[in-house]
């Protein structure tokens, strides 16, 4: 059978290794998530630029369509012998131009709204990345291992000595009175 001090050393070592492994895994996971969020930030930024560019192209196409419609209306009215410089024909041409400009502005606004949503998503991903990185930075595998080892040693010393005392095995491990007081308070 093993001596109590050998068992204590094995228990302390295993506790430390378990804590080291767990903390290392948590740190690695948080670092990975931080990188994923940073990549999502880049993608969302690119989507915002793309939405703006697509909106600009679509608005320009609408502007061209408006000019073509104006020219077609003007030619049609002139071909019918209508005076295009006054009266109802001017109103008709003006309304067509206004409708075209309104449609162009709606396209721009929609594109800007979409771009803004992507920018907000990029900012959210950036914040999340920072949170994950902070979590990773807070992980200290060596400190976790040391803390687990010390905790195991203290607990084994306190509770083990009580067991040995009650079972007349002998008191080979002496509890530290100061540490014992912490647990009794």
C-alpha positions as CSV (number, residue, x, y, z in Angstrom):
1,X,0.0,0.0,0.0
2,X,1.2,3.5,-0.7
3,X,2.2,6.0,1.9
4,X,-0.1,8.9,2.6
5,X,2.5,11.4,1.3
6,X,2.8,9.5,-1.9
7,X,-0.9,9.5,-2.4
8,X,-1.0,13.2,-1.6
9,X,1.7,13.9,-4.2
10,X,-0.1,11.8,-6.9
11,X,-3.4,13.6,-6.1
12,X,-1.8,17.0,-6.2
13,X,-0.1,16.2,-9.5
14,X,-3.3,14.9,-11.1
15,X,-5.3,17.8,-9.9
16,X,-2.7,20.2,-11.3
17,X,-2.5,18.4,-14.7
18,X,-6.3,18.3,-15.0
19,X,-6.5,22.1,-14.3
20,X,-3.7,22.8,-16.7
21,X,-5.4,20.8,-19.4
22,X,-8.8,22.4,-18.8
23,X,-7.4,26.0,-18.7
24,X,-5.3,25.4,-21.8
25,X,-8.4,24.1,-23.7
26,X,-10.5,27.1,-22.5
27,X,-7.8,29.5,-23.6
28,X,-7.5,27.8,-27.0
29,X,-11.2,27.9,-27.5
30,X,-11.5,31.6,-26.6
31,X,-8.6,32.4,-29.0
32,X,-10.2,30.5,-31.8
33,X,-13.6,32.2,-31.2
34,X,-11.8,35.6,-31.2
35,X,-10.3,34.9,-34.6
36,X,-13.6,33.7,-36.0
37,X,-15.3,36.9,-34.8
38,X,-12.5,39.0,-36.3
39,X,-12.9,37.2,-39.6
40,X,-16.7,37.9,-39.4
41,X,-15.8,41.5,-38.8
42,X,-13.9,41.6,-42.0
43,X,-16.6,39.9,-43.9
44,X,-19.3,42.2,-42.6
45,X,-17.2,45.2,-43.6
46,X,-16.8,43.9,-47.1
47,X,-20.6,43.3,-47.3
48,X,-21.2,46.9,-46.3
49,X,-18.9,48.2,-49.0
50,X,-20.6,45.8,-51.5
51,X,-24.1,47.0,-50.5
52,X,-23.0,50.6,-51.1
53,X,-21.5,49.8,-54.4
54,X,-24.4,47.8,-55.6
55,X,-26.8,50.5,-54.5
56,X,-24.8,53.1,-56.4
57,X,-24.8,51.0,-59.6
58,X,-28.5,50.3,-59.3
59,X,-29.2,54.0,-58.7
60,X,-27.2,55.0,-61.7
61,X,-29.1,52.5,-63.8
62,X,-32.3,54.0,-62.6
63,X,-31.1,57.5,-63.4
64,X,-30.3,56.3,-67.0
65,X,-33.7,54.8,-67.3
66,X,-35.3,58.0,-66.1
67,X,-33.4,60.0,-68.7
68,X,-34.4,57.5,-71.4
69,X,-38.0,57.7,-70.3
70,X,-37.9,61.5,-70.4
71,X,-36.4,61.4,-73.9
72,X,-39.0,58.9,-75.1
73,X,-41.9,61.0,-73.7
74,X,-40.4,64.2,-75.2
75,X,-40.1,62.5,-78.6
76,X,-43.6,61.0,-78.4
77,X,-45.2,64.3,-77.5
78,X,-43.2,66.2,-80.2
79,X,-44.1,63.5,-82.8
80,X,-47.8,64.1,-82.0
81,X,-47.3,67.8,-82.6
82,X,-47.8,68.8,-79.0
83,X,-46.0,71.9,-77.8
84,X,-43.5,70.4,-75.3
85,X,-42.4,73.8,-73.9
86,X,-45.6,74.6,-72.0
87,X,-48.7,73.4,-70.3
88,X,-49.7,69.8,-69.7
89,X,-46.7,68.4,-71.6
90,X,-44.2,70.1,-69.2
91,X,-46.2,68.8,-66.2
92,X,-46.1,65.3,-67.6
93,X,-42.4,65.4,-68.3
94,X,-41.7,66.9,-64.9
95,X,-43.7,64.2,-63.1
96,X,-41.9,61.5,-65.0
97,X,-38.5,63.0,-64.0
98,X,-39.6,63.4,-60.4
99,X,-40.8,59.8,-60.2
100,X,-37.5,58.6,-61.6
101,X,-35.5,60.7,-59.1
102,X,-37.6,59.4,-56.2
103,X,-37.0,55.8,-57.3
104,X,-33.3,56.6,-57.5
105,X,-33.3,58.0,-54.0
106,X,-35.2,55.0,-52.7
107,X,-32.6,52.7,-54.2
108,X,-29.8,54.7,-52.5
109,X,-31.5,54.7,-49.2
110,X,-32.1,51.0,-49.2
111,X,-28.5,50.4,-50.1
112,X,-27.3,52.7,-47.3
113,X,-29.6,50.9,-44.9
114,X,-28.2,47.6,-45.9
115,X,-24.7,48.9,-45.6
116,X,-25.4,50.3,-42.2
117,X,-26.7,46.9,-41.0
118,X,-23.5,45.3,-42.2
119,X,-21.5,47.9,-40.4
120,X,-23.4,47.3,-37.2
121,X,-22.8,43.6,-37.6
122,X,-19.1,44.3,-38.1
123,X,-18.9,46.3,-34.9
124,X,-20.8,43.6,-33.0
125,X,-18.3,41.0,-34.3
126,X,-15.4,43.2,-33.3
127,X,-16.7,43.6,-29.8
128,X,-17.3,39.9,-29.5
129,X,-13.8,39.2,-30.7
130,X,-12.5,41.5,-28.0
131,X,-14.5,39.7,-25.4
132,X,-13.2,36.4,-26.5
133,X,-9.7,37.7,-26.5
134,X,-10.1,39.0,-23.0
135,X,-11.4,35.7,-21.9
136,X,-8.4,34.0,-23.5
137,X,-6.0,36.4,-21.9
138,X,-7.5,35.8,-18.5
139,X,-6.8,32.1,-18.7
140,X,-3.5,31.1,-17.1
141,X,-3.0,27.4,-17.3
142,X,0.0,27.4,-15.0
143,X,-1.8,29.3,-12.3
144,X,-4.8,27.1,-12.6
145,X,-2.6,24.0,-12.2
146,X,-0.8,25.5,-9.2
147,X,-4.1,26.6,-7.6
148,X,-5.6,23.1,-8.1
149,X,-2.5,21.4,-6.7
150,X,-2.4,23.6,-3.6
151,X,-6.1,23.3,-3.1
152,X,-5.9,19.5,-3.3
153,X,-2.9,19.5,-0.9
154,X,-4.7,21.7,1.6
155,X,-8.0,19.8,1.4
156,X,-6.2,16.5,1.7
157,X,-4.2,17.7,4.6
158,X,-7.2,19.1,6.5
159,X,-9.7,16.3,5.8
160,X,-7.2,13.5,5.5
161,X,-5.7,14.2,8.9
162,X,-9.2,14.1,10.5
163,X,-9.8,10.7,8.9
164,X,-6.4,9.4,10.1
165,X,-7.1,10.7,13.6
166,X,-10.5,9.1,13.8
167,X,-9.2,5.8,12.4
168,X,-6.2,5.5,14.6
169,X,-3.9,5.2,11.6
170,X,-1.6,7.8,12.9
171,X,-1.2,11.5,12.2
172,X,1.6,11.6,9.6
173,X,0.3,14.8,8.0
174,X,0.0,17.7,10.3
175,X,-2.7,20.3,9.4
176,X,-1.7,23.9,9.3
177,X,-3.7,25.6,12.0
178,X,-4.1,28.9,10.1
179,X,-5.5,27.1,7.0
180,X,-7.8,25.0,9.3
181,X,-9.3,28.2,10.7
182,X,-10.3,29.4,7.3
183,X,-12.6,26.5,6.8
184,X,-14.1,26.6,10.2
185,X,-15.1,30.3,9.9
